[in-house]
Amino acid sequence: METIRLLLAIAANNKWQVHHLDVKSAFLHGDLQEEVYVTQPEGFIKRKDNGKVYRLIKALYGLRQAPRAWNIKLDNTLKSLDFKKCALEQAIYTRKEKDSILLVGVYVDDLIITDTPKREIEKFKDQMKEIFEMSDLGLLAYYLGIEVTQSGGDISIKQSAYARKILKEAGMLESNETIIPMDPGTRLTKTAEGTMVNSTEYRSLIGCLRYLLHTRPDLSYSIGLLSRFMQEPKEQHMKAIKKVLRYVKGTKDYGITYKHNGGNKIYEYSDSSYGVNTQEGNGTTGIIFYYGESPISWSTQKQATVALSSCESEFIAATAAATQALWLKRLLSRLTHSDEEKITILVDNKSAIALMKNPVFHGRSKHIDTKYHFIRECVGRDDIQVEFVSGDYQKADILTKALPKIRFLTMRQLIGLKDLQGTACD
């Protein structure tokens, strides 16, 4: 999904249109060698007739192979049209010509296409229609549950309809709204006393809310925290998830806008909370990447190792950010056919920055797991650079802890999330 957001951000920055193609009956394009029964013949399943049972197993296996067969056929087709598959993202194909770069994103039978001259897009559509039976859906407006708006060169994404569906299934369409998803200081533990709640319902709600994170970084911390209690959810956990749903009700039209003049540089904010809301004492890592002015990738994760100080916790978080930064900068280079540019990681802890840059401090950090020293190598090779940012402007702060009301609303606006109610597709 972060690749799709990057693709949309690139298109918006260059003021390109994004079009949508759908392949009709995609899996039927796969070449199957097995017998496949549309209707079950009379007396088909008999334990003594091992041959028929064997043919049924082969048929079912053949149906399982259909998606793979379709992917191979589509891959070969695009390669025959001079497209190159991106080595860093298998679902992206590129074709560079003198005055254009055609980008195609594939998800099963859905194709999104963007390019600078519209004639190249139309030419590609005609080429695909000669091979497959395609539905030309025009400008991208709805993709994988995400509503897309293209207007004046800007591209906006939100999940309003999906949010309403979650609220309806949870029976909370008429519930009172709340301003923040989680109160600061909320303590949730696995050993908490209280009555067990329906774990299936709880897991279902978590799964639905996690899909909502594709356009809602403001929910990342609260949903990430609640995801830790799916094994044995208690009343306090269900109460917390309902508060998140009440927040979603009041902000269901919020989303992200990628602007045509937002810039084409990737930079990243890395933050951590030291021992907040974990019984084990592990910190929480918060990472958010920007392409220009708008977010394209974000995550909230409980750190695997207990840090001995906030400095070490920030150091561990920055290392996680560095690995993602290297992948993103290389992916951007492949998609735009440009040179790789150094990515800046913004950290609000000067001690952690010193630890990353100066090997003199090795004696103070040798107890940290070896893999977390990877960021030192990245800084030394000049692959990334680390800079200080004031805590007031640390955009990843909203991903690491539950914030007070005023701070939360300020950070939500700062990260680039806004109310998109009333926006409509061209």
Helices and strands as residue ranges (DSSP letters): H 2-13, E 17-23, G 26-29, H 50-80, E 84-85, E 92-97, E 100-107, E 110-115, H 118-131, E 134-139, E 142-143, E 146-151, E 154-158, H 160-169, H 199-212, G 217-219, H 220-226, G 227-229, H 235-250, E 254-258, E 266-273, E 284-291, E 294-302, H 310-336, E 343-347, H 350-357, G 359-361, H 362-365, G 370-373, H 374-380, E 384-388, G 391-393, G 395-399, H 405-414, E 417-419
